[in-house]
Amino acid sequence: GITSMFPKIITTGYKMLHLIRFFTAGQDEVKAWTIREKTKAPQAAGTIHTDFERGFIMAEVMHFPDFKEHGSEVRSTCVGFAWHILLIS
């Protein structure tokens, strides 16, 4: 069969433009958000909604491979594979 080049084009484009993705997850959906590399957590939250940037307090962060390995947010947190980013002003 024919192999699509779309994944490689998208990945290369993200790298050239210095973009990354972060994900938000609820009980029934997962969303991907695109931001520039080195964007600080409050500004990343503002990508979702401007109120989130103004009211930012904390983000819980984990790498997807750790989340996948442990099977849930709770398990990843319990075994120490999640950490918090706090806004200190």
C-alpha positions, 0 to 999 in steps of 0.5 A: 500500500501507499504510505501517507506523508502527512504525519511526517509533514506535520511533525516537521512543520511543528519542529520548524515552527517550534510548536508543541502539543499539550493535552487536556483530558476529561472523563469523556474527551481528550483535546490537543492544544498547540503552543510554542515551545517554552510557553509558560504554564499560565499562557498555555492555559490561556490557549484554552480560555483567557480566564484560565490565564488570568486565574491560573494557580496550578497545573498537574503535569505528566508525560504521556508514556508514564500515564499510558504505562500506569493506566490512569492519572491517579496511578501516575500521581500515586507512583510519583510520575506527575508533578505540579507547576505552581504560579508564584508571584 
